[in-house]
Amino acid sequence: MFVKICGLKTAADVTCAVEAGADAVGFLLCESPRQVTRAEAARLAAGVPGEVLTVGVLKGVPVAEVRDAVAETGIRAVQLHGSGYSPADFAALRDLPVRLIRATSLREGAAPKVGEYGEDLLLLDSPDAGSGETWDWSAETPGGDWLLAGGLTPDNVADAVATVRPWGVDVSSGVESSRGVKDQTLIRAFLAAARSS
């Protein structure tokens, strides 16, 4: 089970996530209580071992700014969040030495397909990203390399994995003691629970 811990803001929390076995750590480069600057993301990402994916989360910024963010931070993956990005945007970033992640939510109609925008990974979140709210896990979901996000916690992630059978999971608010403040005990508990089923 691939596990991404997102919205990290301190070196201690990044170290905790890595030592607890996270496959990816995420840094929010967009407006959020969890936002970090590009310089902060670069410092945090610099200490992460090569086998752990460092992800920069961006929302509502043009492709040129995404390219600048990659150059300035040294992140190894870009997560483009929301419906404002098109297949052309992903194509315009394909030459970068990073993995591309498309983050969206389930809307009416068929489930999105992994790779249909040219992304390497697909992340399905709740309609209100970052809210800590779950979504209907009985809905049709894609196959392939996709991450389940939205309202996951150490208490419900094992059930979510058993129900939905995603390739991976992503958490941010579910491992916080207060909005934007990570709890290292919860980070460790989440990783253990995610891999328990």
PENORUR-V928557 format. One record per backbone hydrogen bond with DSSP energy under -1.0 kcal/mol. NH is the residue of the N-H (numbers start at 1). CO is the residue of the C=O. If there is no record, write none. Layout:
NH:CO
NH:CO
This chain:
2:167
4:169
5:24
6:171
8:26
14:10
15:11
16:12
17:13
18:14
19:15
20:16
21:18
22:17
23:3
24:3
25:53
26:5
27:55
29:57
35:32
36:28
41:37
42:38
43:39
44:40
45:41
46:42
48:45
52:49
53:23
55:25
56:77
57:27
58:79
66:62
67:63
68:64
69:65
70:66
71:67
72:68
73:69
74:70
76:54
77:54
78:99
79:56
80:101
81:58
82:103
90:86
91:87
92:88
96:93
98:96
99:76
101:78
102:121
103:80
104:123
116:113
118:115
120:100
121:100
122:145
123:102
124:147
125:104
131:128
139:136
146:144
147:122
148:168
149:124
157:153
160:156
161:157
162:158
163:159
164:160
165:161
167:146
168:146
169:2
170:148
171:4
175:172
176:173
177:181
178:181
181:178
183:175
187:183
188:184
189:185
190:186
191:187
192:188
193:189
194:190
195:191
196:193
